[in-house]
Amino acid sequence: MIRCFVVAILAGIVGTIANSIAINIMAGAEVMPLILSFGRNAVAILIALLLIPIFGRRPGVVPFVLGVAVLTLLPSLLAKFVFGAEAPWGFVLWVNFIYALVATIIYAACYRKKR
């Protein structure tokens, strides 16, 4: 179980780095303040922890698809409605999709089902 937490935390951090780079490329924002933001990393890690129950309860490709969907939608809703992001919905969804895809790939690559 500790391994799952560590992998989810790393997945959230690396996903945030990918998200920050995407924001830099698409909007020209400074990348290092985005990467080093405690708040962004904390939210990304907390959301990435959802991969643990998602992967733990379902077989096959379902957890991957569900993980990408949840990790795209939840941070997008938080960005718009809690943190007041002024970017258009398409932009917010796209950069959070990048976070979700990278984080889910990392978690899936390291995930081991208990036998």
Summary of the structure (lengths in Angstrom):
residues: 115
radius of gyration: 13.8
end to end distance: 13.4
largest distance: 46.6
contacts: 350
relative contact order: 0.20
helix: 80%
strand: 0%
